[in-house]
């Protein structure tokens, strides 16, 4: 017998697979879980043939095999300096060709790995931003969906050290760049961030020039700084250098601001009047003195009001300035009336709108005194001074001087004697007149002058001083040669005319320095003009009183 075997997956498409004499056939390895159809045709070799029925059978289900172990990790096991933005990758296969899913575990310890993703379908996973300079452990569990599961080994890697980024550029908050009228007590402030979140420190530089800023504070940990009291009306430049403590440093731009103008404060109230308030028996040639200060140090000017009633005071002088030599002083141009009460006040002005009115003071002048002598004996020194006056020759012949002295003898009942100080008799003369001293030079016979003044005699100098400096030279000479310095009650008066180049305005300047009396008559173009102004008459009257 011979058998033809037909085999296939469809009863309608059976194919002859073999022709054999045995009744046993091996179709080879079949596919799992598949239905097969087959039949046998028997032939006897003599033409006899019989076809059997079509049979079928279904193969067994395929037995599942677990996935292979995950391998080829990226980052590789033990890798260092891994980016904090890394992606985890691996390889894994299933021996049955099943599609796989993965459970992913990550942690900072092999004993504390946590499931971060279940049922992941690819071999690539993004864990997000990791921490710098940290060791991570991870593993993959592969599953084939048919109960097959394989846990991979534990791998590790270490992330990169944090790469430092410099702080951002500081930005000024207060004062803003270019600000004006800023308080002198302002506090500087700014903002600054660090991209890595580092704590920042700041170096602060300040100066009055962008090229001369000085470090005023190092390592400031806050974003404010108090520079203390600044100067008024001044432009300041400043900058901030931010440091993150890990080598990162950013220098901010140079900012500037201008402080407010100094607010003006009015002068203090005038005080310490002389004559003192309520004074009596005051000379009819008084010199008014007072004290006054300005809290801002401004130079002051004064308006002087005076009258016989506190309700009828009038402005007698405006813009009076303090003198370096004499201080705050006002010299009355005319004598006052005897036995009269006067009221006066001072208004101080600082030239910047500040004004302070002082209190009203008063004083009462002396009663009129009788002239004790009817005649003055005046010695005109001819022993020194300009050489042309030697011996008094030119002095006598000079019309201007001669007319004056003649007038003095006639109108003032004086006796004028021309002679030398060398023969000075202290008791004989009432007034010693030195004419035309040279630039403040005092005669070498100053001991004679000193004795004359000490004994109560009066000294008068007549000079053409063309500047205030010359007057100072004269006074300096007198002090230098001790003619009156250190004595008990000197009254020094300097008389100047209205046409003086330095605007002394015929004021009498007086102060106490010793016992005798000194008079300086200055800067007359023609000496004979003295009698026209009556100044000399006032001087002589004063001396006689």
Protein Blocks (a to p, Z undefined) as FASTA:
>chain_A
ZZdddddfbfklcccfbdcfbfcdcebjadehiacdddddddehiopacddddddddddd
dddddddddehiacdehiahiafkbccddddddfklpacdddddddfbfklcccfbghia
bfcdcebjadehiacdddddddehiopacddddddddddddddddddddddfbdcehiah
iafkbccddddddfklpacdddddddfbfklcccfbghiabfcdcebjadehiacddddd
ddehiopacddddddddddddddddddddehiaddehiahiafkbccddddddfklpacd
ddddddfbfklcccfbghiacdfklopadddfbdcdehiacdddddddehiopacddddd
ddddddddddfbfbdcddddfkgcjfklgghlmmmmpmklmmmmmmmmmmnopacddddf
klpcfklpmbdcdehiaehiacfklmmmmmmmmnopacddddddfbfklmmmmmmmmmmn
ommgoiabdcddddddfklcklnnopacdddfbjbdcdddehifblklmmmnommmmmmm
mmmZZ
